[in-house]
Amino acid sequence: MTALAAWQNFYVIVGSSAGALIGLQFVVMTLIATMPAVRGQPQAGAAFATPTIVHFAAVLLLAGMLSAPWGSVRQAAMFWGILGLSGVVYEIIVVRRMRIQTLYTPVFEDWLFHVLLPFAAYGMLAGSAGWAGSHADGALFAVGVAALMLLFTGIHNAWDAVTYHVFTKKPARQPAEEQR
């Protein structure tokens, strides 16, 4: 039994959760799409909505790949290391997008959940790949923590986006609509 085999149930649960949450995000975006457009909305979406899907997709991809029958942890580590490095680069893009969008001024919580925590998770993936050969158990726990960080960060960000649109951007109801 390889060290990865012990993690199969974990990745089935985490991957299924990420896949389901991606689907829910599509439903939410479809419902929000009926709201009137606001100037600067595409840039804000690229800064705040797209990263949530990227994080869920990264967890889904990670779960799928780590459920594959790898011959050794080192082989899988090459994959998760590339994913981690890609995520670090993506987080740099997210920072740029957050700074150039003008629809919303990010507060500390936004920087924490849209940049710092995902950056730490992707950095953990990239870093743990380097010591997977000598410390497989520790590296696999680091990958599990990174996956959960991305999953819960995505959940927070999705909830934050929905509540923002419902309580802040919701169009006022017209008197004729209230009578229906």
PyMOL commands that place a pseudoatom at each C-alpha (Angstrom):
pseudoatom trace, name=CA, resn=MET, resi=1, chain=A, elem=C, hetatm=0, pos=[0.000, 0.000, 0.000]
pseudoatom trace, name=CA, resn=THR, resi=2, chain=A, elem=C, hetatm=0, pos=[1.501, 3.321, -1.043]
pseudoatom trace, name=CA, resn=ALA, resi=3, chain=A, elem=C, hetatm=0, pos=[1.305, 6.436, 1.093]
pseudoatom trace, name=CA, resn=LEU, resi=4, chain=A, elem=C, hetatm=0, pos=[-1.108, 7.921, -1.450]
pseudoatom trace, name=CA, resn=ALA, resi=5, chain=A, elem=C, hetatm=0, pos=[-3.565, 5.045, -1.098]
pseudoatom trace, name=CA, resn=ALA, resi=6, chain=A, elem=C, hetatm=0, pos=[-4.288, 6.066, 2.499]
pseudoatom trace, name=CA, resn=TRP, resi=7, chain=A, elem=C, hetatm=0, pos=[-5.569, 9.419, 1.200]
pseudoatom trace, name=CA, resn=GLN, resi=8, chain=A, elem=C, hetatm=0, pos=[-8.105, 8.074, -1.316]
pseudoatom trace, name=CA, resn=ASN, resi=9, chain=A, elem=C, hetatm=0, pos=[-11.224, 8.740, 0.783]
pseudoatom trace, name=CA, resn=PHE, resi=10, chain=A, elem=C, hetatm=0, pos=[-10.002, 12.229, 1.638]
pseudoatom trace, name=CA, resn=TYR, resi=11, chain=A, elem=C, hetatm=0, pos=[-9.593, 13.148, -2.019]
pseudoatom trace, name=CA, resn=VAL, resi=12, chain=A, elem=C, hetatm=0, pos=[-12.920, 11.583, -3.008]
pseudoatom trace, name=CA, resn=ILE, resi=13, chain=A, elem=C, hetatm=0, pos=[-14.658, 13.800, -0.444]
pseudoatom trace, name=CA, resn=VAL, resi=14, chain=A, elem=C, hetatm=0, pos=[-12.643, 16.952, -1.176]
pseudoatom trace, name=CA, resn=GLY, resi=15, chain=A, elem=C, hetatm=0, pos=[-12.834, 16.511, -4.950]
pseudoatom trace, name=CA, resn=SER, resi=16, chain=A, elem=C, hetatm=0, pos=[-16.575, 15.838, -4.899]
pseudoatom trace, name=CA, resn=SER, resi=17, chain=A, elem=C, hetatm=0, pos=[-17.108, 18.920, -2.753]
pseudoatom trace, name=CA, resn=ALA, resi=18, chain=A, elem=C, hetatm=0, pos=[-15.084, 21.080, -5.121]
pseudoatom trace, name=CA, resn=GLY, resi=19, chain=A, elem=C, hetatm=0, pos=[-16.975, 19.769, -8.153]
pseudoatom trace, name=CA, resn=ALA, resi=20, chain=A, elem=C, hetatm=0, pos=[-20.352, 20.396, -6.515]
pseudoatom trace, name=CA, resn=LEU, resi=21, chain=A, elem=C, hetatm=0, pos=[-19.315, 23.905, -5.487]
pseudoatom trace, name=CA, resn=ILE, resi=22, chain=A, elem=C, hetatm=0, pos=[-18.227, 24.705, -9.036]
pseudoatom trace, name=CA, resn=GLY, resi=23, chain=A, elem=C, hetatm=0, pos=[-21.711, 23.737, -10.206]
pseudoatom trace, name=CA, resn=LEU, resi=24, chain=A, elem=C, hetatm=0, pos=[-23.340, 25.904, -7.538]
pseudoatom trace, name=CA, resn=GLN, resi=25, chain=A, elem=C, hetatm=0, pos=[-21.181, 28.847, -8.592]
pseudoatom trace, name=CA, resn=PHE, resi=26, chain=A, elem=C, hetatm=0, pos=[-22.540, 28.516, -12.127]
pseudoatom trace, name=CA, resn=VAL, resi=27, chain=A, elem=C, hetatm=0, pos=[-26.092, 28.575, -10.779]
pseudoatom trace, name=CA, resn=VAL, resi=28, chain=A, elem=C, hetatm=0, pos=[-25.374, 31.666, -8.671]
pseudoatom trace, name=CA, resn=MET, resi=29, chain=A, elem=C, hetatm=0, pos=[-23.715, 33.472, -11.577]
pseudoatom trace, name=CA, resn=THR, resi=30, chain=A, elem=C, hetatm=0, pos=[-26.708, 32.688, -13.768]
pseudoatom trace, name=CA, resn=LEU, resi=31, chain=A, elem=C, hetatm=0, pos=[-29.046, 34.220, -11.185]
pseudoatom trace, name=CA, resn=ILE, resi=32, chain=A, elem=C, hetatm=0, pos=[-26.830, 37.269, -10.670]
pseudoatom trace, name=CA, resn=ALA, resi=33, chain=A, elem=C, hetatm=0, pos=[-26.627, 37.774, -14.440]
pseudoatom trace, name=CA, resn=THR, resi=34, chain=A, elem=C, hetatm=0, pos=[-30.210, 39.034, -14.420]
pseudoatom trace, name=CA, resn=MET, resi=35, chain=A, elem=C, hetatm=0, pos=[-29.175, 42.062, -12.375]
pseudoatom trace, name=CA, resn=PRO, resi=36, chain=A, elem=C, hetatm=0, pos=[-28.447, 45.318, -14.236]
pseudoatom trace, name=CA, resn=ALA, resi=37, chain=A, elem=C, hetatm=0, pos=[-24.855, 45.682, -15.448]
pseudoatom trace, name=CA, resn=VAL, resi=38, chain=A, elem=C, hetatm=0, pos=[-22.593, 48.158, -13.709]
pseudoatom trace, name=CA, resn=ARG, resi=39, chain=A, elem=C, hetatm=0, pos=[-19.563, 49.894, -15.189]
pseudoatom trace, name=CA, resn=GLY, resi=40, chain=A, elem=C, hetatm=0, pos=[-16.375, 48.086, -14.167]
pseudoatom trace, name=CA, resn=GLN, resi=41, chain=A, elem=C, hetatm=0, pos=[-18.158, 44.814, -13.439]
pseudoatom trace, name=CA, resn=PRO, resi=42, chain=A, elem=C, hetatm=0, pos=[-16.051, 42.653, -15.784]
pseudoatom trace, name=CA, resn=GLN, resi=43, chain=A, elem=C, hetatm=0, pos=[-12.809, 43.732, -14.075]
pseudoatom trace, name=CA, resn=ALA, resi=44, chain=A, elem=C, hetatm=0, pos=[-14.293, 43.100, -10.631]
pseudoatom trace, name=CA, resn=GLY, resi=45, chain=A, elem=C, hetatm=0, pos=[-15.503, 39.671, -11.763]
pseudoatom trace, name=CA, resn=ALA, resi=46, chain=A, elem=C, hetatm=0, pos=[-12.020, 38.797, -12.994]
pseudoatom trace, name=CA, resn=ALA, resi=47, chain=A, elem=C, hetatm=0, pos=[-10.591, 39.919, -9.655]
pseudoatom trace, name=CA, resn=PHE, resi=48, chain=A, elem=C, hetatm=0, pos=[-13.109, 38.338, -7.290]
pseudoatom trace, name=CA, resn=ALA, resi=49, chain=A, elem=C, hetatm=0, pos=[-15.341, 35.736, -8.993]
pseudoatom trace, name=CA, resn=THR, resi=50, chain=A, elem=C, hetatm=0, pos=[-12.952, 33.974, -11.357]
pseudoatom trace, name=CA, resn=PRO, resi=51, chain=A, elem=C, hetatm=0, pos=[-10.369, 33.116, -8.651]
pseudoatom trace, name=CA, resn=THR, resi=52, chain=A, elem=C, hetatm=0, pos=[-13.066, 31.295, -6.681]
pseudoatom trace, name=CA, resn=ILE, resi=53, chain=A, elem=C, hetatm=0, pos=[-13.712, 28.966, -9.622]
pseudoatom trace, name=CA, resn=VAL, resi=54, chain=A, elem=C, hetatm=0, pos=[-9.960, 28.585, -10.196]
pseudoatom trace, name=CA, resn=HIS, resi=55, chain=A, elem=C, hetatm=0, pos=[-9.429, 27.516, -6.563]
pseudoatom trace, name=CA, resn=PHE, resi=56, chain=A, elem=C, hetatm=0, pos=[-12.309, 25.019, -6.691]
pseudoatom trace, name=CA, resn=ALA, resi=57, chain=A, elem=C, hetatm=0, pos=[-10.984, 23.699, -10.013]
pseudoatom trace, name=CA, resn=ALA, resi=58, chain=A, elem=C, hetatm=0, pos=[-7.475, 23.381, -8.562]
pseudoatom trace, name=CA, resn=VAL, resi=59, chain=A, elem=C, hetatm=0, pos=[-8.857, 21.295, -5.684]
pseudoatom trace, name=CA, resn=LEU, resi=60, chain=A, elem=C, hetatm=0, pos=[-10.855, 19.151, -8.105]
pseudoatom trace, name=CA, resn=LEU, resi=61, chain=A, elem=C, hetatm=0, pos=[-7.803, 18.655, -10.338]
pseudoatom trace, name=CA, resn=LEU, resi=62, chain=A, elem=C, hetatm=0, pos=[-5.581, 17.897, -7.359]
pseudoatom trace, name=CA, resn=ALA, resi=63, chain=A, elem=C, hetatm=0, pos=[-8.083, 15.364, -5.990]
pseudoatom trace, name=CA, resn=GLY, resi=64, chain=A, elem=C, hetatm=0, pos=[-8.430, 13.678, -9.347]
pseudoatom trace, name=CA, resn=MET, resi=65, chain=A, elem=C, hetatm=0, pos=[-4.704, 13.476, -9.957]
pseudoatom trace, name=CA, resn=LEU, resi=66, chain=A, elem=C, hetatm=0, pos=[-3.886, 12.246, -6.449]
pseudoatom trace, name=CA, resn=SER, resi=67, chain=A, elem=C, hetatm=0, pos=[-6.542, 9.553, -6.795]
pseudoatom trace, name=CA, resn=ALA, resi=68, chain=A, elem=C, hetatm=0, pos=[-4.714, 8.213, -9.857]
pseudoatom trace, name=CA, resn=PRO, resi=69, chain=A, elem=C, hetatm=0, pos=[-2.617, 5.055, -9.390]
pseudoatom trace, name=CA, resn=TRP, resi=70, chain=A, elem=C, hetatm=0, pos=[0.815, 6.708, -9.151]
pseudoatom trace, name=CA, resn=GLY, resi=71, chain=A, elem=C, hetatm=0, pos=[3.795, 4.432, -8.718]
pseudoatom trace, name=CA, resn=SER, resi=72, chain=A, elem=C, hetatm=0, pos=[5.318, 6.664, -6.064]
pseudoatom trace, name=CA, resn=VAL, resi=73, chain=A, elem=C, hetatm=0, pos=[4.699, 9.846, -4.129]
pseudoatom trace, name=CA, resn=ARG, resi=74, chain=A, elem=C, hetatm=0, pos=[7.560, 11.516, -6.028]
pseudoatom trace, name=CA, resn=GLN, resi=75, chain=A, elem=C, hetatm=0, pos=[5.724, 11.128, -9.339]
pseudoatom trace, name=CA, resn=ALA, resi=76, chain=A, elem=C, hetatm=0, pos=[2.606, 12.731, -7.905]
pseudoatom trace, name=CA, resn=ALA, resi=77, chain=A, elem=C, hetatm=0, pos=[4.705, 15.429, -6.241]
pseudoatom trace, name=CA, resn=MET, resi=78, chain=A, elem=C, hetatm=0, pos=[5.932, 16.653, -9.630]
pseudoatom trace, name=CA, resn=PHE, resi=79, chain=A, elem=C, hetatm=0, pos=[2.321, 17.269, -10.580]
pseudoatom trace, name=CA, resn=TRP, resi=80, chain=A, elem=C, hetatm=0, pos=[1.264, 19.019, -7.376]
pseudoatom trace, name=CA, resn=GLY, resi=81, chain=A, elem=C, hetatm=0, pos=[4.462, 21.086, -7.465]
pseudoatom trace, name=CA, resn=ILE, resi=82, chain=A, elem=C, hetatm=0, pos=[3.588, 22.365, -10.948]
pseudoatom trace, name=CA, resn=LEU, resi=83, chain=A, elem=C, hetatm=0, pos=[0.041, 23.096, -9.781]
pseudoatom trace, name=CA, resn=GLY, resi=84, chain=A, elem=C, hetatm=0, pos=[1.426, 24.989, -6.780]
pseudoatom trace, name=CA, resn=LEU, resi=85, chain=A, elem=C, hetatm=0, pos=[3.799, 27.077, -8.886]
pseudoatom trace, name=CA, resn=SER, resi=86, chain=A, elem=C, hetatm=0, pos=[1.004, 27.822, -11.351]
pseudoatom trace, name=CA, resn=GLY, resi=87, chain=A, elem=C, hetatm=0, pos=[-1.193, 28.918, -8.461]
pseudoatom trace, name=CA, resn=VAL, resi=88, chain=A, elem=C, hetatm=0, pos=[1.487, 31.256, -7.112]
pseudoatom trace, name=CA, resn=VAL, resi=89, chain=A, elem=C, hetatm=0, pos=[1.757, 32.891, -10.544]
pseudoatom trace, name=CA, resn=TYR, resi=90, chain=A, elem=C, hetatm=0, pos=[-2.031, 33.116, -10.763]
pseudoatom trace, name=CA, resn=GLU, resi=91, chain=A, elem=C, hetatm=0, pos=[-2.189, 34.844, -7.373]
pseudoatom trace, name=CA, resn=ILE, resi=92, chain=A, elem=C, hetatm=0, pos=[0.162, 37.536, -8.700]
pseudoatom trace, name=CA, resn=ILE, resi=93, chain=A, elem=C, hetatm=0, pos=[-2.327, 38.053, -11.535]
pseudoatom trace, name=CA, resn=VAL, resi=94, chain=A, elem=C, hetatm=0, pos=[-5.180, 38.241, -8.991]
pseudoatom trace, name=CA, resn=VAL, resi=95, chain=A, elem=C, hetatm=0, pos=[-3.356, 40.976, -7.060]
pseudoatom trace, name=CA, resn=ARG, resi=96, chain=A, elem=C, hetatm=0, pos=[-2.959, 42.973, -10.264]
pseudoatom trace, name=CA, resn=ARG, resi=97, chain=A, elem=C, hetatm=0, pos=[-6.629, 42.511, -11.123]
pseudoatom trace, name=CA, resn=MET, resi=98, chain=A, elem=C, hetatm=0, pos=[-7.745, 43.550, -7.641]
pseudoatom trace, name=CA, resn=ARG, resi=99, chain=A, elem=C, hetatm=0, pos=[-5.698, 46.726, -7.896]
pseudoatom trace, name=CA, resn=ILE, resi=100, chain=A, elem=C, hetatm=0, pos=[-6.903, 47.808, -11.356]
pseudoatom trace, name=CA, resn=GLN, resi=101, chain=A, elem=C, hetatm=0, pos=[-10.629, 47.157, -10.910]
pseudoatom trace, name=CA, resn=THR, resi=102, chain=A, elem=C, hetatm=0, pos=[-12.561, 50.235, -9.785]
pseudoatom trace, name=CA, resn=LEU, resi=103, chain=A, elem=C, hetatm=0, pos=[-15.975, 48.843, -8.819]
pseudoatom trace, name=CA, resn=TYR, resi=104, chain=A, elem=C, hetatm=0, pos=[-15.052, 47.879, -5.275]
pseudoatom trace, name=CA, resn=THR, resi=105, chain=A, elem=C, hetatm=0, pos=[-12.321, 48.896, -2.837]
pseudoatom trace, name=CA, resn=PRO, resi=106, chain=A, elem=C, hetatm=0, pos=[-10.886, 45.732, -1.252]
pseudoatom trace, name=CA, resn=VAL, resi=107, chain=A, elem=C, hetatm=0, pos=[-10.650, 45.620, 2.543]
pseudoatom trace, name=CA, resn=PHE, resi=108, chain=A, elem=C, hetatm=0, pos=[-8.326, 43.472, 4.682]
pseudoatom trace, name=CA, resn=GLU, resi=109, chain=A, elem=C, hetatm=0, pos=[-10.680, 40.479, 4.553]
pseudoatom trace, name=CA, resn=ASP, resi=110, chain=A, elem=C, hetatm=0, pos=[-10.588, 40.577, 0.745]
pseudoatom trace, name=CA, resn=TRP, resi=111, chain=A, elem=C, hetatm=0, pos=[-6.790, 40.635, 0.678]
pseudoatom trace, name=CA, resn=LEU, resi=112, chain=A, elem=C, hetatm=0, pos=[-6.695, 37.789, 3.221]
pseudoatom trace, name=CA, resn=PHE, resi=113, chain=A, elem=C, hetatm=0, pos=[-9.138, 35.477, 1.417]
pseudoatom trace, name=CA, resn=HIS, resi=114, chain=A, elem=C, hetatm=0, pos=[-8.411, 36.404, -2.191]
pseudoatom trace, name=CA, resn=VAL, resi=115, chain=A, elem=C, hetatm=0, pos=[-4.628, 36.689, -1.962]
pseudoatom trace, name=CA, resn=LEU, resi=116, chain=A, elem=C, hetatm=0, pos=[-2.856, 35.681, 1.259]
pseudoatom trace, name=CA, resn=LEU, resi=117, chain=A, elem=C, hetatm=0, pos=[-4.563, 32.360, 2.046]
pseudoatom trace, name=CA, resn=PRO, resi=118, chain=A, elem=C, hetatm=0, pos=[-4.613, 31.082, -1.555]
pseudoatom trace, name=CA, resn=PHE, resi=119, chain=A, elem=C, hetatm=0, pos=[-0.993, 32.208, -2.013]
pseudoatom trace, name=CA, resn=ALA, resi=120, chain=A, elem=C, hetatm=0, pos=[-0.052, 30.280, 1.143]
pseudoatom trace, name=CA, resn=ALA, resi=121, chain=A, elem=C, hetatm=0, pos=[-1.946, 27.194, -0.078]
pseudoatom trace, name=CA, resn=TYR, resi=122, chain=A, elem=C, hetatm=0, pos=[-0.331, 27.239, -3.514]
pseudoatom trace, name=CA, resn=GLY, resi=123, chain=A, elem=C, hetatm=0, pos=[3.057, 27.934, -1.926]
pseudoatom trace, name=CA, resn=MET, resi=124, chain=A, elem=C, hetatm=0, pos=[2.533, 24.946, 0.378]
pseudoatom trace, name=CA, resn=LEU, resi=125, chain=A, elem=C, hetatm=0, pos=[1.809, 22.767, -2.657]
pseudoatom trace, name=CA, resn=ALA, resi=126, chain=A, elem=C, hetatm=0, pos=[4.916, 23.976, -4.457]
pseudoatom trace, name=CA, resn=GLY, resi=127, chain=A, elem=C, hetatm=0, pos=[7.147, 23.692, -1.396]
pseudoatom trace, name=CA, resn=SER, resi=128, chain=A, elem=C, hetatm=0, pos=[5.951, 20.283, -0.240]
pseudoatom trace, name=CA, resn=ALA, resi=129, chain=A, elem=C, hetatm=0, pos=[6.751, 18.801, -3.643]
pseudoatom trace, name=CA, resn=GLY, resi=130, chain=A, elem=C, hetatm=0, pos=[10.437, 19.367, -2.900]
pseudoatom trace, name=CA, resn=TRP, resi=131, chain=A, elem=C, hetatm=0, pos=[10.460, 17.244, 0.221]
pseudoatom trace, name=CA, resn=ALA, resi=132, chain=A, elem=C, hetatm=0, pos=[7.972, 14.567, -0.845]
pseudoatom trace, name=CA, resn=GLY, resi=133, chain=A, elem=C, hetatm=0, pos=[10.762, 12.090, -1.581]
pseudoatom trace, name=CA, resn=SER, resi=134, chain=A, elem=C, hetatm=0, pos=[12.316, 12.241, 1.884]
pseudoatom trace, name=CA, resn=HIS, resi=135, chain=A, elem=C, hetatm=0, pos=[9.252, 13.119, 3.987]
pseudoatom trace, name=CA, resn=ALA, resi=136, chain=A, elem=C, hetatm=0, pos=[6.283, 11.665, 2.097]
pseudoatom trace, name=CA, resn=ASP, resi=137, chain=A, elem=C, hetatm=0, pos=[3.864, 11.641, 5.045]
pseudoatom trace, name=CA, resn=GLY, resi=138, chain=A, elem=C, hetatm=0, pos=[4.543, 15.265, 5.946]
pseudoatom trace, name=CA, resn=ALA, resi=139, chain=A, elem=C, hetatm=0, pos=[4.337, 16.335, 2.315]
pseudoatom trace, name=CA, resn=LEU, resi=140, chain=A, elem=C, hetatm=0, pos=[1.001, 14.569, 1.873]
pseudoatom trace, name=CA, resn=PHE, resi=141, chain=A, elem=C, hetatm=0, pos=[-0.383, 16.273, 4.971]
pseudoatom trace, name=CA, resn=ALA, resi=142, chain=A, elem=C, hetatm=0, pos=[0.789, 19.632, 3.586]
pseudoatom trace, name=CA, resn=VAL, resi=143, chain=A, elem=C, hetatm=0, pos=[-1.027, 18.869, 0.310]
pseudoatom trace, name=CA, resn=GLY, resi=144, chain=A, elem=C, hetatm=0, pos=[-4.172, 17.962, 2.250]
pseudoatom trace, name=CA, resn=VAL, resi=145, chain=A, elem=C, hetatm=0, pos=[-3.989, 21.187, 4.243]
pseudoatom trace, name=CA, resn=ALA, resi=146, chain=A, elem=C, hetatm=0, pos=[-3.463, 23.188, 1.039]
pseudoatom trace, name=CA, resn=ALA, resi=147, chain=A, elem=C, hetatm=0, pos=[-6.479, 21.514, -0.591]
pseudoatom trace, name=CA, resn=LEU, resi=148, chain=A, elem=C, hetatm=0, pos=[-8.678, 22.300, 2.401]
pseudoatom trace, name=CA, resn=MET, resi=149, chain=A, elem=C, hetatm=0, pos=[-7.398, 25.881, 2.525]
pseudoatom trace, name=CA, resn=LEU, resi=150, chain=A, elem=C, hetatm=0, pos=[-8.326, 26.384, -1.124]
pseudoatom trace, name=CA, resn=LEU, resi=151, chain=A, elem=C, hetatm=0, pos=[-11.699, 24.709, -0.642]
pseudoatom trace, name=CA, resn=PHE, resi=152, chain=A, elem=C, hetatm=0, pos=[-12.663, 26.747, 2.424]
pseudoatom trace, name=CA, resn=THR, resi=153, chain=A, elem=C, hetatm=0, pos=[-11.252, 29.954, 0.949]
pseudoatom trace, name=CA, resn=GLY, resi=154, chain=A, elem=C, hetatm=0, pos=[-13.414, 29.358, -2.108]
pseudoatom trace, name=CA, resn=ILE, resi=155, chain=A, elem=C, hetatm=0, pos=[-16.461, 28.739, 0.084]
pseudoatom trace, name=CA, resn=HIS, resi=156, chain=A, elem=C, hetatm=0, pos=[-15.825, 31.984, 1.946]
pseudoatom trace, name=CA, resn=ASN, resi=157, chain=A, elem=C, hetatm=0, pos=[-15.311, 33.944, -1.264]
pseudoatom trace, name=CA, resn=ALA, resi=158, chain=A, elem=C, hetatm=0, pos=[-18.423, 32.491, -2.903]
pseudoatom trace, name=CA, resn=TRP, resi=159, chain=A, elem=C, hetatm=0, pos=[-20.521, 33.345, 0.136]
pseudoatom trace, name=CA, resn=ASP, resi=160, chain=A, elem=C, hetatm=0, pos=[-18.985, 36.818, 0.320]
pseudoatom trace, name=CA, resn=ALA, resi=161, chain=A, elem=C, hetatm=0, pos=[-19.797, 37.459, -3.353]
pseudoatom trace, name=CA, resn=VAL, resi=162, chain=A, elem=C, hetatm=0, pos=[-23.382, 36.263, -3.022]
pseudoatom trace, name=CA, resn=THR, resi=163, chain=A, elem=C, hetatm=0, pos=[-24.068, 38.351, 0.073]
pseudoatom trace, name=CA, resn=TYR, resi=164, chain=A, elem=C, hetatm=0, pos=[-22.472, 41.379, -1.589]
pseudoatom trace, name=CA, resn=HIS, resi=165, chain=A, elem=C, hetatm=0, pos=[-24.756, 41.063, -4.602]
pseudoatom trace, name=CA, resn=VAL, resi=166, chain=A, elem=C, hetatm=0, pos=[-27.862, 40.317, -2.553]
pseudoatom trace, name=CA, resn=PHE, resi=167, chain=A, elem=C, hetatm=0, pos=[-27.456, 42.995, 0.118]
pseudoatom trace, name=CA, resn=THR, resi=168, chain=A, elem=C, hetatm=0, pos=[-25.439, 45.677, -1.668]
pseudoatom trace, name=CA, resn=LYS, resi=169, chain=A, elem=C, hetatm=0, pos=[-26.061, 45.435, -5.410]
pseudoatom trace, name=CA, resn=LYS, resi=170, chain=A, elem=C, hetatm=0, pos=[-29.632, 44.132, -5.414]
pseudoatom trace, name=CA, resn=PRO, resi=171, chain=A, elem=C, hetatm=0, pos=[-31.750, 46.467, -7.556]
pseudoatom trace, name=CA, resn=ALA, resi=172, chain=A, elem=C, hetatm=0, pos=[-34.562, 48.265, -5.777]
pseudoatom trace, name=CA, resn=ARG, resi=173, chain=A, elem=C, hetatm=0, pos=[-37.975, 46.757, -6.458]
pseudoatom trace, name=CA, resn=GLN, resi=174, chain=A, elem=C, hetatm=0, pos=[-40.391, 48.924, -8.351]
pseudoatom trace, name=CA, resn=PRO, resi=175, chain=A, elem=C, hetatm=0, pos=[-43.875, 49.519, -6.824]
pseudoatom trace, name=CA, resn=ALA, resi=176, chain=A, elem=C, hetatm=0, pos=[-45.535, 47.572, -9.673]
pseudoatom trace, name=CA, resn=GLU, resi=177, chain=A, elem=C, hetatm=0, pos=[-43.283, 44.568, -8.957]
pseudoatom trace, name=CA, resn=GLU, resi=178, chain=A, elem=C, hetatm=0, pos=[-44.222, 44.596, -5.268]
pseudoatom trace, name=CA, resn=GLN, resi=179, chain=A, elem=C, hetatm=0, pos=[-47.922, 44.118, -6.095]
pseudoatom trace, name=CA, resn=ARG, resi=180, chain=A, elem=C, hetatm=0, pos=[-47.366, 40.985, -8.183]
for i in range(1, 180): cmd.bond("trace and resi %d" % i, "trace and resi %d" % (i + 1))
show_as sticks, trace
zoom trace
